[in-house]
């Protein structure tokens, strides 16, 4: 039988927070926000989820500008 993969709840909270912050305009420069993680890497599940969501949003936006 297949395994069920369960995401860490802190990771999911970090992803949700990033999406909400971008939607609310609290994060308006994704490049700057991502650069922060380059300078100070994520060290908690929450931060890793936050970073992943920012990368996903950035990738989505970049794809929309190309088309």
Secondary structure as UniProt FT lines:
FT   HELIX           9..23
FT   TURN            24..25
FT   HELIX           30..39
FT   HELIX           45..66
//
